[in-house]
Amino acid sequence: KEKSFSRNRGVKECDADLVCFLDSDDLLTENSIEVRVKLFIEDLKFDGVSFGYRRDNSQKAIFNDKNFEKLSLEQYIKENSYLHINNIMLSRSNMLQYGMFNTKLTNREDVELFVRLLCPLEFRYCKQETSIVRKLTNTSAQTNFSKIIEQKFLFSEAIENNNKISIKLDNSFIK
């Protein structure tokens, strides 16, 4: 089964209050969990998504703005470099209620999840590095062009057919 199925199963099977993810080829930083959990502890009413920034293979920080605090759906759509699946943390109950990965998607499934979660939930930035994303070259996922095209259509369909996203954003913007 694909990663969407596996991630969903992990969420369903765990008994933790908060969940986060880690791709098999990437790394979490030493204090990754602590800095994201801290946002929930500092404000017990916060029931959204905490996220940090990531570094890539070249040690370049991807989105590291210490003045930034919250992310809106509109901001994310304009510039989607804010989020990576390794950098988010949210309650298991919110993941079960609003999230869960679309198992039809094996490409951009994280982006589709972020767009859905940004509709009902607040996203707060912890202002810390939380992961290192290692890009592997010439992976089959990057060179299977027919699958990439198929997934692009499935992704577009999933976004366009979601009423909550349509309500949050102007329909013409989505198209």
Steps between C-alpha positions, in 0.01 A plus 500: 500500500607859447614756759154659540355169614794435733484845659125466554548162660765640732263775614215253555718251691686740728370611839687832516326834549721669238630358173775597260663328205846413373581379150741208498775690319487812721605597853345685792715750686596432860228721651242461223227349716563729798476830308174403330339361818596821678242695296225273634627524860537879496138544386278217620214634285707458183367201308651549156822409323849596615777505243865588461740549213721252324847481352584327174807300392700816434438621859275776363215594733162487326283779639657633816324826589526573873235777470241265353246349743192354327428357156174550311366295210542797269866544600569131451344494154702803391827353631486133596858472625383559859407139572644154466343185642796452737441843654138487613352381828132483592265315728413148402131590538533787249684274259219246526227763473635735232798334352614158409684468174311448176602144414438560128791743504860382506639833380418836663288319759659719766408822315140385465494420874647840591236681292221304670645555849555872441124546454390414859825516699746767608863443397763645737869527421742388774789697343738206529655253261320168538629281217759435236354394167741293298421506128589181324587533133348291226241323713227311317243744643679785321533322165165319467348772284170326423436459874594865563248616237229267635560625854482864386148438370396315818642781714313768302180300522533455877550875553224612260244257644552598864215732605681627811791620288261657247324689778829619652642614165338652197407223253668680210824509702492123541447436127 
